[in-house]
């Protein structure tokens, strides 16, 4: 994540000063939806996928978190809180651990710190709101196009013929970000390949015509700080 999107340094310092670190292996969960929440986490290294199981049993992936991200934040200032989302480890990860009660106390005692925290939370909310807007307004096709645009903004690397999304993903993992099925995503990706909008091989996607995707969903050209997947 670019430094402009990072959590304020004063917040990070609270986690570091607590001197508690946990290592979690790829494929495991740091926490799962519905479990009692006692802690928040600051990622030191690695990647974590934040997701929710929706009514029909499908997984909806909301974002990918990496170094300097705080997760578990939705449980703050709620008694008997449970995690609303699940955090799956995508690669071996180290996190700083901070008890929820300590963080709540620090915010209660420091108005300036609370404002900085609320500004960061507001950015996360805006990201989620625009993602849900695209899912609702543009259907399965729009959800995929929006996800590809967001991934290009978060993990895109300019190459000779377009923008390479520098994040290996299976079509099922991509489908989870779209709230769709792997079969639907396979079909839509095939159509985009035929239209020379993108090319994909061995889990990597290169977008050849980003403007095509934006035009198809009437992109509002939101700031990159909002139009992201991380």
Long-range contacts (C-beta under 8 A, 24 or more apart in sequence): 1-66, 1-67, 1-68, 1-69, 1-154, 1-230, 4-225, 5-123, 5-225, 5-228, 5-230, 6-68, 7-42, 7-68, 7-69, 7-70, 7-120, 8-113, 8-116, 8-117, 8-120, 10-113, 10-116, 11-42, 11-70, 11-113, 11-116, 11-117, 11-120, 12-42, 12-68, 14-98, 14-102, 14-103, 14-106, 15-40, 15-41, 15-42, 15-70, 15-96, 15-97, 15-98, 16-42, 16-96, 18-96, 18-97, 18-98, 18-99, 18-102, 20-96, 20-97, 20-98, 21-94, 21-95, 21-96, 21-97, 22-94, 22-95, 22-97, 23-92, 23-93, 23-94, 24-89, 24-92, 24-93, 24-94, 24-95, 25-89, 25-92, 26-89, 26-90, 26-91, 26-92, 26-93, 27-88, 27-89, 28-88, 28-89, 29-86, 29-87, 29-88, 29-89, 30-71, 30-87, 30-88, 30-89, 30-93, 30-95, 31-72, 31-83, 31-86, 31-87, 32-83, 32-86, 32-87, 33-82, 33-83, 33-84, 33-85, 33-86, 34-82, 34-83, 35-82, 35-83, 36-80, 36-81, 36-82, 37-72, 37-75, 37-81, 37-82, 37-83, 37-100, 38-99, 38-100, 39-72, 39-97, 39-98, 39-99, 39-100, 40-70, 40-71, 40-72, 40-73, 40-75, 40-76, 40-97, 40-98, 40-100, 40-103, 41-70, 41-71, 41-72, 41-87, 41-95, 41-96, 41-97, 41-98, 42-68, 42-69, 42-70, 42-95, 42-96, 42-98, 43-67, 43-68, 43-69, 43-70, 43-71, 43-93, 43-94, 43-95, 44-93, 44-94, 44-95, 44-96, 45-93, 45-94, 46-89, 46-90, 46-91, 46-92, 46-93, 46-94, 46-95, 47-89, 47-90, 47-91, 47-93, 48-87, 48-88, 48-89, 48-90, 48-93, 49-87, 49-88, 49-90, 50-85, 50-86, 50-87, 51-85, 51-86, 51-88, 51-176, 52-84, 52-85, 52-86, 53-86, 54-179, 58-176, 58-179, 58-181, 59-176, 60-176, 60-177, 60-179, 61-173, 61-176, 61-177, 62-128, 62-131, 63-127, 63-128, 63-228, 63-229, 63-230, 64-90, 64-154, 64-167, 64-229, 64-230, 65-230, 66-230, 69-230, 70-120, 72-100, 73-121, 73-124, 75-100, 76-100, 76-103, 76-104, 76-107, 77-104, 123-225, 123-226, 126-226, 127-226, 127-227, 127-228, 130-222, 130-226, 130-227, 134-217, 135-178, 135-179, 138-217, 140-178, 140-180, 140-184, 140-188, 141-188, 141-216, 142-216, 142-217, 143-178, 143-179, 143-180, 144-174, 144-178, 144-180, 144-185, 144-188, 144-189, 145-213, 145-216, 145-217, 146-217, 147-174, 147-177, 147-178, 147-229, 148-198, 148-205, 148-207, 148-213, 149-210, 149-213, 149-214, 149-217, 149-219, 149-227, 150-227, 150-228, 150-229, 151-205, 151-229, 152-207, 152-210, 153-224, 153-227, 153-228, 153-229, 154-228, 154-229, 154-230, 155-229, 155-230, 156-207, 159-206, 161-206, 161-208, 162-198, 162-206, 162-207, 162-208, 162-209, 162-210, 163-206, 163-207, 163-210, 164-204, 164-205, 164-206, 165-204, 165-205, 165-206, 165-207, 166-204, 168-203, 168-204, 169-203, 169-205, 170-203, 177-229
